[in-house]
Amino acid sequence: MAVYLDERDRDLLSGAEGEAARMAMEIVAAMAEAAGAERLVDIASGHIDGGLYHGQVSLDFAERLVAGEARVRVPTTLNVGSLDLLHPELYRGDAETGKAGRRLMDLYVEMGCRPTWTCAPYQIDARPAFGEHIGWAESNAIVFANSVLGARTDRYGDFIDICAAITGRAPYAGLHLDENRRGELVFRLTGLPERLLDEEAFYPVLGHLVGLEAGTLVPVIDGLPAEVSEDRLKAMGAAAASSGSVGLFHAVGVTPEAPTLDAAIQGGDPVRTIEVTTELVAGARDSLTTAADGELAAVSVGTPHFSLSEFERLVELLDGARVADGVDFYVSTGRSVLSEATSRGWAEACERAGVTVVTDTCTYVTPIMRVEGGVVMTNSAKWAYYAPGNIGVQVVFGSLAECVRSAVEGRVRRDPGIWTDG
């Protein structure tokens, strides 16, 4: 069945507003047909992942759009790029690759995108409203927008993301539709000890487990504390979107589309229900670690990007201590958060402690870290999942408190007791 295009769509497709807009609409319409959409939907905002350099094709596509006078039609933020433009001295990669990466970042700004350079656009001033259709890329941003904010975006990737922003339109399919937002796989947490639910590290580990089990299904988590913070939901969603293809989760009594379990599954029956035990959680935690505890080379936190409250917590944990000699400690964050952390004195406190702040990019996608021996510790399940393959490091997963203690002492220090029934 052909996709219905309204008069605005047909005008763009005819080239009435330039070659770039024509090409963008052609791509959006083709994607809609492939997705089985009957029509397109207006989007209120875009978030673009295509500014991260993945080779010449990334540059060629953006160059062609700019040559065709592309301009975004909706407010559009930019995900991380290949360089930290505020701290260019941190880049340790090939000079030509760095030059191409910078050119690509500039091209997306030329198209009218806002140079936010963060994987956490929901931490800046304008957040999509409940029920609002958006065209976002970047897996953690997608799952946060859908789940925590109740906005609606499908899982968009490079090229289709900028085409949606240029046209202001997206295929009315996938997670834009009510029926595709129904919870399908229930994770029941009723048997877990309360102290485990209080642990910050539990949430990325739970997300990792959810992603491994759910794949492309919409998971429902039943039994989370009603007051769980956005940072914990952020970490959980990012992990689920990495180990699986989760674009939306429901947390009963927490997220806006799940006031009850019945509401989350839209009155139907789940595909199956998984009773989450401490053994399951401990196994998921262990799968995020690729090396034995030992000498520590580096710590990397801030994947997704550090929030303001996470900066505050880090300063509290450091408590005037300094990172041990020979250990590098990296915090990745967005520019807007860094600006506020600087005004509060937290960024300076971190730097005095030997912490390096990274903006505009992330340490598992850009050559920044100096790791010649030892392991890297992180509190991010997403970072632990991708870094061994992306940058060839051995990883130990732990809480933020464990990361800080380990960095100060120069060796991995973890408390295995929190992952047991005792």
Helices and strands as residue ranges (DSSP letters): H 7-14, H 19-35, E 40-42, E 46-48, H 56-67, E 76-78, G 88-90, H 95-110, G 121-123, E 135-136, H 139-144, I 145-149, H 160-167, E 169-171, G 174-176, G 178-181, E 185-188, H 194-197, H 202-214, E 219-222, H 230-243, E 250-251, H 261-264, E 272-275, H 278-287, E 296-306, H 308-318, E 328-333, H 335-343, H 346-352, E 355-359, E 375-378, H 381-391, E 395-397, H 400-409, G 416-419
